[in-house]
Amino acid sequence: MSERTEADTVAVEVREAIAWVKFNRPEKRNSMSPKLNRQMLRVLNDLEFRDDVGVLVLTGAGTAWSAGMDLKEYFRETEAQGLKGVRHSQREAYAWWERLRWYQKVTIAMVNGWCFGGAYGPLFACDLAFCSEDAEFGLSEINWGILPGGGASKVAADLMPMRKAMYHALLGETLTGRQAEAAGLVNEALPADRLQERVTEVAKKLLMKNRETLKATKDAMRRVREMTYDSAEDYLIRAQEALNWHDKTDGRHRGMKQFLDDKSYKPGLSAYEKSK
Ligand code: ACO
């Protein structure tokens, strides 16, 4: 095929408040080129504060989720431009992963196939991750002579127990979806034909909840991992107080009222009704 345009490297569809965002270079196994990295940041920017989007799902076209960085366009061609080219393309990639880590909406990685190296950046950036049982995950860097950079070592060390992470990084073998689930890289592995259904089900449950509370909660879960207990306690008080201000729907008072006065739901078992 003729070369894909920059705009065409990412596909987006919004259905019933879920934004389905796809790595869209199936012919290159969705490896991340500078074009794709630029387009992905544009797409994330466009979707982030849309009222008709509550949850974002990141998936891949074809047989791959993403085969990591594009060895030709991201490494070889940018290295040919010297340090300036290398740093520039790194910043473009890291920029959208960072945006995704702190995204306004809850994000779900729906890993439909290959997931290698640099793809661990967006995998970690998504709040939840579900994969197909026949997806394959690998830190393949060791197999072609580099260390797992771009955050990939950090992702493996943060998500996996140390022995498993070390083996994964040193051997460069792939993990199946089920093994990735056992290792902590994803929440659940499912048969391929059940994957989208399960992700949709989780997304719909999230859509029932207060959006500001979801954002405050996902940020809190990431932030407290690096804090002492005392710092976390203090941060969480301040984060809740900030949430009280940001949540113009006054969710917590409505949640309390529907439980204590109306007795219309039990917070231990489900979310309060947002429309009441
Ligand atoms: N960078 C550049 N091109 C790639 C990449 C990549 N990461 N992955 C696949 N492609 C290209 C291939 O070169 C090939 O292009 P061509 O048709 O022009 O020859 C096309 O995508 C299809 O790839 P195949 O290898 O034929 O696909 P197959 O389905 O047989 O294998 C697999 C898929 C296993 C993902 C294989 O392509 C592969 O090993 N890719 C590299 C994975 C990797 O190590 N990524 C880098 C991780 S390290 C990092 O991200 C920093």
Residues whose N, C-alpha, C, O or C-beta is under 5 A from the ligand:
A	BS01	ACO	E27 K28 R29 S31 A67 G68 M69 D70 L71 K72 W114 F116 G117 G118 A119 S140 E141
